[in-house]
Amino acid sequence: MSDRDSSSFVWFLAGLGLGGLVGVLYAPRSGSETREELRARAEQGREYVRGRAREAREQASEWVDRGRDAVNQQKDQFRAAYEAGRQAYQEATTETGAPKNL
């Protein structure tokens, strides 16, 4: 996650806590109703965190796949260049019949 995303997430959690506290102080409900509401909001917060964690894992996995593809592509290009150079050397040395020092 970038610093901006983590900062936004911290502010979200701070707002969630502050909203819960204000809600408890000014709630016209009984204690059991308030506790149930707090449980429901805590569950919503947990689900939000789980969703964000799942998104972060998926994004990290995507970045790893992209990196792996880029490395494989570079390896293929290097192999092709190596083989082309090797082939050119072999052709150059077989034309004159004697090995050359290049």
PyMOL commands that set and color helices and strands:
alter all, ss='L'
color gray80, all
select helices_A, chain A and resi 3-25+31-96
alter helices_A, ss='H'
color red, helices_A
deselect
rebuild
show_as cartoon
